[in-house]
């Protein structure tokens, strides 16, 4: 089954993201940063995000193919490293889910904060590289 805007809105945004934000981010100290999948930026989804005051990165500000700017890419790498440490192999989906949940608890909160705080520096580094490339 493909992930269309209706499934994404109902099963991801309404049932997972919004409750998570309400539970852990009562203030506006977060930014929801989706990738560039078309269903993530569908009008229905964007209208919902705006109506519910969900801080998000607009599509025009979301750079394509620049994983080095997205701290989530480093987070996934850290988590994957923990999950598959010592050549661990999942026997089934429930075992993998338990392992991921266990490893999530082990990720250092300071590391996550450092990743988030590095966004401006990451973007500035990309901008600087572009300036250097244009001069060459």
N, C-alpha and C positions, 0 to 999 in steps of 0.2 A: 504494500500500500504506500503510495506517495504521500509526502507531507505537504498538504495544501494549506492555504491560509486559514480555513475553517478549523482543521485539526490542530494546526499550530496555535491558533488563538485559544481554542477551548482547552486542549490538553497540555499545552506548555505555558502560555501566558496566564490565562485565568486560573488554572488549577495548580500551577507550580510557582511561577515567577511572582505573581502578586501576593500570594500568601507568604512566600519567603521574604519579600521586601517588607511587608507589614510586620512580620515577626522580628526581623533582624535589623531593619533600617527605618525606624520610625521617623527619622529626619530625612533630609534629601541628600545624604552623603554617599551616594552611589550613582553609577551610570550603567545602564543596561547597554551592552555593546554586542549586537548580533552580528553574524557574518552576513554576507551579501546574498543569501538565498532569496529568491523572488518572493516566496511566501512570507518571509520575515518583514518585508517592506510593502506588503499589500496594503491597499487603502484601508481595508477593514481593520487590520492589525494596527496600523499607524493611528487611525482614529481612536481606537481603544486605548493605546498608550497615552495619547494626548489627553483624552477625556479623563483618564485616571491619574494624570500627572506623573507618569512614569518617565523619569529622566532617561533618555536614550540617545545614542549617536545617530544623527540623521544620515541618510544614505549618501548624501553629497560629501559628508565629512568622514565617511568610512572608506579608508583606502583599500583598493582591491590588491590582492596578491602581495601584501606587506605583512606577513606573519611576524616579522621582527618588531613591528609596532604594537602587536597585541600581546599583553602579558598572559592572556589565557593560554596561548600556545606554549609558553614556558611552564605554566601550571600543569597542563596536560602531560607534558614531558616528565615533570617531577612525579606526578601521580603514577604514570605508566611505569616509571623506574621503580617506584615502591611496590606496585602491584606485581610486577614480574621479576622482582629481586630474587636472586639465587635460582634463576631459571624456573620459577614457579609456573605451573600450567593449570589452567582451569579445567575441571572435569565436566562442568555443566554451568548453565547460566546462574542458578541460585548461588553456587559456590563463588563464581566471579563477582556477583553482586555483594556478597558478604565480604569478600576480600577488598573490594573497592571501598566499601563503607569503613572497614577497619583502617585501611591505608589513609583515607581522607582524614581520619581523626589524628593521624600521626604527622600530617603535614604541618610544619612550623608556621604559626600565624604571622610571625615576623617576616618570613620569606614571602608570604602572600602580600603583606603590606608593602614590602620593598618592590615587588613586581608591579603593584598598582601605582605606587608613587613614581615608578620609572617611566610612565607613559609619556610625559612631557619631554623628557630627555630622549627617549626613543624616537619620537616624532621629530624633534629638533635635529637629531643625528641624520635622519632620512632627508630632511630639508637641506642640511649642510652638504650632504653627499650630492643632492641634485644640483646645488649651486656650483659645486666643484666640477661636476660632470658637464654642466653647461659652459663653463669657462674653458674646458679642455678642448 
